[in-house]
Amino acid sequence: MKLADHRPQSRADFHDRLRRIGVERYHDRHPFHKRLHGGECSGDEVRAWVINRWQYQSRIPMKDAAFMSRLEDPQLRRIWRSRIEDHDGGVDAGGGIRRWLALAQAVGLDPDYVASGVGVLPATRFAVDAYVRFVRDMPLLDAVAASLTEMFAPKIHAERIEGLLKHYDFADETSLAYFRNRLTEARKDVEFGLTYVLDHADTLEKQDAAAAALTFKTDVLWAQLDALWNGYVEGRTPPGAWRPGEGMARLQQGADMVGVS
């Protein structure tokens, strides 16, 4: 093998390599998202998505806390801390978690039921837990690289806002506040995370590891949608997972809050 084969990619080429992973593997390509954004999901399919996506949303600040516990550099901890604040918010208001529960209420679910995690698909739980363990246990570079799916998130959030507003009666400024906030929050996180990865992946081995970490994260996201499709589009809902009619808000029981306009 030639010596040149072991040289790292240039910064620009490595950046392009990371972006290609998103183009080819990000979950905006999944049929469930096409179905959701196109107004083809039933009310129960939307509720199943909200319930299962909660498992991911609620574990993001836990993942970030695990990552921060490994950092010896206080400046890096200060920078990363904003991610936890974005999701958890303050004591009394704000935060992506509260905004997600507002979405749950808008689609007719009891927010307390959603927050309990009861009814989450087993495959969703396994995929999310695998991501938390990855960030907790793998090298710091790999952990940061796995977060770079956020490079591709603003596009899917914009598509989601447009599609939900067009097709579903529950969609309004309050119920979609989570996605609107992420349009700016994700860009901030990407700016730091991408720079960190490009700066620290200074060998071909490290570049390969970072690319593999990002690929792993796209698999985590894709697996969650595969589970939703299998359980609620194909109708193969496993034991213990949410069933239509469970966990509904008291005032909305019997009503379909996810009407198609």
Secondary structure, 3 states (H helix, E strand, C coil): CCHHHHCCCCHHHHHHHHHHHHHHHCHHHCHHHHHHHCCCCCHHHHHHHHHHHHHHHHHHHHHHHHHHCCCCCHHHHHHHHHHHHHHHCCCCCCCHHHHHHHHHHHCCECHHHHHHCCCCCHHHHHHHHHHHHHHHHCCHHHHHHHHHHHHCHHHHHHHHHHHHHHHECCCCCCCCHHHHHHHHHHHHHHHHHHHHHHHHCCCHHHHHHHHHHHHHHHHHHHHHHHHHHHHHHCCCCCCCCCCCCCCECHHHCCCCCCCEC
